[in-house]
Amino acid sequence: MSTDVRLDQGPDGTHLVLEGHAVHATGSDFMLDSPERRKGNKPFRRALVHDQSDGLTINFGGDYEGGVRIVGVAELVPRPEGLRMPTLVVRGGISYEERVAKIEGGATTVTFSLGEELSKLQTQISELKAKVAALEARP
């Protein structure tokens, strides 16, 4: 495949088209900005940053105040840590949604907190341990 850079493309002439097997950019920051969609007044919009630890940071410095949404995620793979099992670190709570069927038909989406669900399970495990201990203590 040959490479090409085409300006003023698209139906309204507002697209830049880069064609090729790869786009190589030398620099530390890729900034993506749409002034009409901005919320707040942070001076930068660093979408991708080749950071100081040789990592790739998305939304460096929290520049996009609306956060990051990733749609259609197939997999998150933590980086290997030597001989240990890789660890994925999540800072903050995790919620997940499930579509639940209603008795009268249809479905509704229910949001669950992973922390709350784990807490409930820990309580149930403690209660079961106490019951088992009580049964084992019987003569």
Buried (B, 14 or more C-beta within 10 A) or exposed (E): EEEEEEEEEEEEEEEEEEEEEEEEEEEEBBEEEEEEEEEEEEEEBBBBBBEEEEEEBEBBEEBBEEEEEEEEEEEEEEEEEEEEEEEEEEEEEEEEEEEEEEEEEEEEEEEEEEEEEEEEEEEEEEEEEEEEEEEEEEE
